[in-house]
Every structure is written in C-alpha cells, then in structure tokens.
C-alpha cells in the first residue's frame, strides 16, 4: 500500500477517508477489492463510533448466550444419558 501511495502521490492517511466517501456515495460496492484495510476503522468512519460499539455489544451478548446454551445443553444431555444408564443398569440387574 505504501508503494502505491508513494508512486501515485497520494497520502497514506487519505485512503480510508476516500473509501468511506465512496461507500457513502454508493460508488464502492465491494471494498474487499481494495485489499487489506482497517475494516473497523472504515465502519466507524461510515456509521460512527456509537453505532459500531452498539452493534459489537449485541454480537458479543448473542455469542455469550449461545455459548452458555451450548454448555448447559451438553451438560444437561450428559446428565440425562448418565441417569438413563443408571436406570438401565438397575433394570438389568447391573449386567
């Protein structure tokens, strides 16, 4: 990236601002074509810090709930299987 900026005479720090402007004007449809860039920084420029913070908090809360549900579901399933084995062992006389 620094080579492109040096050859073209474009300051390195202006690229994210130009990308944000292009997205807001709906001229850039797929920013991934520009290669590696700071996507969080670009999102903050386009949508604002508060919106990005709120969205990332919602994602973190959802993931936390999913992980908790997975843990408790697997733990509950283990308890059910263990209980069934005990009952089964009791019915067959432990054989």
Order of alpha helices (4+ residues) and beta strands (2+ residues): alpha-alpha-alpha-alpha
